[in-house]
Amino acid sequence: MIMNNTNQNHTDNFFKQGLSSPPEVNPSDKNWGEMERRLKLESKRRPMAWIYPVSGIAAALLVVFSLWLLTEKTGTESERLEGAKESGKKAGKNIVEIESQLSRISSNKEGKFTSPKIGTTQLSKSRSSAYRTFKSNPQSLSSQSFTYSRLPITVLKSARYLNIHTSVSNKFASQRNIGKSNVPVNVINAGFDKTPDSDSQSNTHTGKWVLSLALSPDVNSVKGIDKGDFGRSVGMGVSYKVGKFLSLGTGIYYSKKLYSADKTSYKVQEKPFATWTSYSKKIDADCRVIDIPLNVSLQMTNKTENKLYVTAGLSSYIMLSEKYEFIYNRPSPAFPTGRREYTIRNQNKHILSVVNLGLALEKPLSNQVSLVIEPYAKLPLSGIGQGETNLKSFGVGIKLNYSLIE
Amino acid sequence: MNSLEYLPDKLREGCISGERGSQKKLYYDFYGFAMAICLRYARDRDEANEILNEGFYKVLTSLYRYDQNKPFLPWLGRVMTNTAIDHYRSQLRHPATDDISEMDIHGENPAIDSKLNYDDLIKLVQNLPPGYRAVFNLYAIDGFTHDEIAAQLGISTGTSKSNLFKARQKLVAMLDAQKQQTERVLIPIPNNDNEQYESKPYRQFLQARS
């Protein structure tokens, strides 16, 4: 021990001398037992740490492929045909209406046409109706229903250009019987393939699988939302429709979570973290986290354009790195700036320990692509990170969804 | 501590590579040295055990930081002292009373069960309130200056000086109380020489004071 002071105090010397030759102490096996347990825990943690993110990804992939295989088996040809017939019936009805509208327009074509707007409006209604039919039958997301739903657009264009409306009308007329007689899918397809606007889109019907890319700025806080720091999260997800309105989703997201809190927010008892916390006035944290959610989404509206979903589920956090900066009450010789940094890697994981709540608004951009804006909250069920804090996140997810073609 | 002044390379490397046998050897070889430090800074043996294992944990997991060209004992001692200081600071939320009247300075029968040897002295130090004990250890035994102590404990230099002064006062008061207790017990025993109940350091202390 370095002697810096030159004290000559009698009491000091007396004690120093008296304590200078401690008796032999037999090492305690009990103490060593505790130490050994702690060392085992340490050695177990480190080399295996990589396995958590990897197993998380593997689990997510497993879920995705299991569901995929399940769908392949259950979605038989007869079911699809049945669905297609159903769509054919409904779309057939629409066609009858459209046809009658067109006939009326047609009869007015020689100068008697009064208001093309009337025709347009009615046709628009027809279009909406057909589109609703398509949307309300996600089980029968077939090329047929989709083609039908597109048809009124063709008609609408034709109505605007009266010179061609007759031919269009004739084409529909020739298809009327098809709609009424519930002919099989391929026949309907064959008929519509002849229409001028029937393009490659007739095959782009979306399926049950949706892939998404997400970027989510968020606020992380262990106290109120107003005391949070900004972070962000990026990643990709996949979801699967299990019913008309329900879908299951998972994914993998890399999050940067920054937050700052006073020592009372840190619940950890483990040393030395607890010790450093105890004489810090504030601790800043910078955590890198893999977030693997398992969510259920419920579609709340049945509108053709924008759709509203409520999402709930649980997330697992794999803490890749946690950097804490202890801001001491005052400087010390070892830490003259009064700050001490402490970084740990791959030491904490919180399996299904965070509740996800979200409200998503989906706006279609094309047949397969849609934009989703999703305000969300992530609320922990257990202490997060080494400091075991109540780390909440509030953010807005901006997602680009891509529906896979079946 | 002779040959253990420097840590053998094999032992050091074994510990760094996580070899349990080497870690156990280091722990057992230096247990006594480390415990002597921990006992001074702790209020009792349980707390000393806690500090000891915390300190050894740091040693065994951070041994790669130790410069093998330097003596090992000062490094180990420093780790233990720092751990004790950390521990002291973590306990600040629950400060112990510093009222000397509440201290267990009489114990059982000091004249019979002890001779004011190492064990008695360590008990007196342990009986000091934590703040006084930390300053007294750092200044009187480990030789730090008040400025250094103030920085380490997060107190002012004035507080460090004041705590040292009060620590000395309390230690002297406890020694006096111990002496009186000893005399009370010894007087009724006929033909008994007090010498056999007093240790050498205690006699020296009494002589120096008179």
Chai-1 contact restraints between the chains, C-beta under 6 A:
chainA,res_idxA,chainB,res_idxB,connection_type,confidence,min_distance_angstrom,max_distance_angstrom,comment,restraint_id
A,M1,B,G77,contact,1.0,0.0,6.0,A-B,restraint_1
A,M1,B,D142,contact,1.0,0.0,6.0,A-B,restraint_2
A,M3,B,G143,contact,1.0,0.0,6.0,A-B,restraint_3
A,N4,B,G143,contact,1.0,0.0,6.0,A-B,restraint_4
A,N4,B,F144,contact,1.0,0.0,6.0,A-B,restraint_5
A,N4,B,T145,contact,1.0,0.0,6.0,A-B,restraint_6
A,N5,B,G143,contact,1.0,0.0,6.0,A-B,restraint_7
A,N5,B,T145,contact,1.0,0.0,6.0,A-B,restraint_8
A,H10,B,A208,contact,1.0,0.0,6.0,A-B,restraint_9
A,T11,B,R168,contact,1.0,0.0,6.0,A-B,restraint_10
A,T11,B,L171,contact,1.0,0.0,6.0,A-B,restraint_11
A,D12,B,A140,contact,1.0,0.0,6.0,A-B,restraint_12
A,F14,B,F205,contact,1.0,0.0,6.0,A-B,restraint_13
A,K16,B,A140,contact,1.0,0.0,6.0,A-B,restraint_14
A,K16,B,I141,contact,1.0,0.0,6.0,A-B,restraint_15
A,Q17,B,P201,contact,1.0,0.0,6.0,A-B,restraint_16
A,G18,B,L121,contact,1.0,0.0,6.0,A-B,restraint_17
A,G18,B,P201,contact,1.0,0.0,6.0,A-B,restraint_18
A,L19,B,L121,contact,1.0,0.0,6.0,A-B,restraint_19
A,P22,B,A36,contact,1.0,0.0,6.0,A-B,restraint_20
A,P22,B,Y118,contact,1.0,0.0,6.0,A-B,restraint_21
A,P23,B,Y118,contact,1.0,0.0,6.0,A-B,restraint_22
A,V25,B,G32,contact,1.0,0.0,6.0,A-B,restraint_23
A,V25,B,M35,contact,1.0,0.0,6.0,A-B,restraint_24
A,P27,B,Y28,contact,1.0,0.0,6.0,A-B,restraint_25
A,P27,B,Y31,contact,1.0,0.0,6.0,A-B,restraint_26
A,N31,B,N49,contact,1.0,0.0,6.0,A-B,restraint_27
A,N31,B,N53,contact,1.0,0.0,6.0,A-B,restraint_28
A,W32,B,Y27,contact,1.0,0.0,6.0,A-B,restraint_29
A,E34,B,N53,contact,1.0,0.0,6.0,A-B,restraint_30
A,M35,B,N53,contact,1.0,0.0,6.0,A-B,restraint_31
A,M35,B,F56,contact,1.0,0.0,6.0,A-B,restraint_32
A,R38,B,Y57,contact,1.0,0.0,6.0,A-B,restraint_33
A,S43,B,G18,contact,1.0,0.0,6.0,A-B,restraint_34
A,K271,B,E54,contact,1.0,0.0,6.0,A-B,restraint_35
A,T275,B,D86,contact,1.0,0.0,6.0,A-B,restraint_36
A,T275,B,S90,contact,1.0,0.0,6.0,A-B,restraint_37
A,S278,B,S90,contact,1.0,0.0,6.0,A-B,restraint_38
A,Y279,B,R89,contact,1.0,0.0,6.0,A-B,restraint_39
A,N329,B,G154,contact,1.0,0.0,6.0,A-B,restraint_40
A,R330,B,G154,contact,1.0,0.0,6.0,A-B,restraint_41
A,S332,B,A151,contact,1.0,0.0,6.0,A-B,restraint_42
A,S332,B,Q152,contact,1.0,0.0,6.0,A-B,restraint_43
A,P333,B,A151,contact,1.0,0.0,6.0,A-B,restraint_44
